[in-house]
């Protein structure tokens, strides 16, 4: 049996120990939750992305025909016949490396509303030592059904080829917007490259 003094001093100590145990348990749960959130954030694919409006029109004469509106670039409505070439620099981000046998995907959001419009997208690789230029991926809007609304198309590329090597090469995307009639409405809204392809 405990004496009154033992009860008085032991009980608060037990309560204090129980409280400390609960605080430690809550702290561990919070730490696990925090680490889980960080792991999920790190697991997300860090793809390379751009909106259409950030590209550089490669020919000053073409800039007269180009029109930027919000996140996209297209050919102005009042221009009935033009080709505008736009370039986007591709930078090294962790999410573009890997993929099944180095297979990547390129996703393009564009508008091609019919026969008087076309959007061509090419991913280019320029070797800095040799100067050789290679096309790694190519998307032609004429291979898909025309639509007055923007559509996203994803194509795989680079199956069983060497992975990106930014120490030896420069990578960039060239977009050609082609308008051959007053009704044409070619435009580009966005591009994404990810290292998540299946060969």
N, C-alpha and C positions, 0 to 999 in steps of 0.2 A: 504494500500500500504506500502511496505517495503521501508525504506530509503536505500540509497546506502550503508551506514555502516551496516545496518541489512542484506542486501543482501550479502555483502562481508563476514560477520562473520557467517551468518546462512548457507549459501550454502556449505562452506567447512565442517561445522559441520554436515550437512545433508549427505554430501558425506562420511564423516568420519563414521557416524552412519551406513550408507548403507554398507560401507566396513567392519565394525565390524560385522554387521549382516551376511554378506556373509562369513566372516571368521568363525564365529560360526557355520553356516550352513554346511560349508565344513568340519569343525572339527567333527560335529555330524555324518555326512555321513561316514567319515573315521572311527570313533569309532564303528558305527554300522557294517561296513564292517569287521573290526577287530574282533568284538565279534561274528559275524556270522561265520567267518573262524575258530575261536576257538571252537565254538559249533559244527561245522561239524567235526573238528578233534577229539573232544571228543566223538562224536557219533559213530566214527568208532569202530568196534569190536576189542578189544585187545586180540586176540587169542594167545594160546601157540603154538609156532612153533619151529621146528628144521630141520636142513638139515641132511641127512644120515651120512655124514662124521664126525659129532660131537659125535656120540655114542661111548660107551666104549665096546670093545670086552670082554666078561665076562670070557673067558677061554684063558689062555696064549697059549695053544696049537692051538686054533682056529685062533690066530692072524697070524700064518704062512699062512693060507689059505685065509685070508681076504686081499682085495686090495682096497685102497682108491684112488679115481680119482676125483678131483674137489669137487663137492658137494655130491657125492654118495659113498657108500661102497658096495662092492660085493664080490664074490668069484673069485679068480684069474683064468684066462683062463687055465693055465697049470694044475690046480687041477681038477680032474675029479669026485671026490666023497668027499663031506664034508658038515658039518652043522656048521654054524657060528652063535653064539648067541651074540646079541648086545643090550646094555641097554641104555636107555635115561631117565634122571631124569625129572619129570614134576614139574614145579614150579607154584605157585599161581599167576595168572594174572587175572585182572578183567573180561576179556572176556570169561573165561571158566565157570563162574557162571551163573545161571539162565537157560533160555530155557523154552519152554512150558513143564510144569510139570517136570522141571529139566532135560529135554532131551538135550543131547549134540550131537555133530557130531565129528567124527574123520575122517580126510582125509589123505590118504596115496598115495604117488607117488612112484611107484615101476616098476620093470621090471620082468616079468615071461614069458619067451619065449617058454614054452612048457612043455612036459612031464618030462624033466630032470631038471626042476627048480621049486621052490616053495618059496613063501615069506609068513611067518606067523607073524602077528602083534598082540600083546596082551597088553591092558592097565591093569595094576595091581594096587590093593590097599592093602597096608600092614597096619594093625591096630597096632599102637605102644603099646597099653596096653595089648592086648590079643595075638598078634603075628599072628592073622588069616590073610590069604591071599585070596583075591577075585579077579576074573577076571571081569572087568567092560565092556570091549569091546574086540572083536576078529575079525580080518580080515584075511581071507585065500585067497591067490591069485588064488588057484585052483577053487574058486567059480566064477571066471571071465574068459573071453576069453584070451588065451595067446597072447602076442604081443611082437615083437622084440623092439618096442619103449616103452618108459616109459608111463604109464597111471595113471591117478588119479582116485581113488575110494573113495567115501564118504559113511559112514554108520552112522545111528543114534544109540545112546545107552543111558542108564540110565533113560528110561521113568518111571516116577512115583516112582523113588527111591530117597533117600536122596541126597542132593547136595554134592559137594566136601567139605570135612572138613579137612583142612590142620593142624588144631590144634590137631587132633586125629590120622590122617593117613598120610602115605607116598605114593606117586603115582609115578609110573614109567612105561615105555613101554619096553617090550622085543620083539625084532625082531629076528626071526630065518630065516636065508638064507639057503636053502637046495638045494644042487646040487647032482644029482644022475647019471650024465653022462657028457661026454666031451662037448656035445652041450649045456648044461644048462647054463643059464646066469641070475641067480637071483641077484637083487640088489635093494637097497632102496635109494631114492633121498630126500625125505622129508616127514614130518608128521606135521599135524595141528590139534589142539583140540579147538573147539569153543562151547560156550554155546548158540547156536542158533538152536537147534534141534526142530523138531515137533514130538510130541508123537503120 
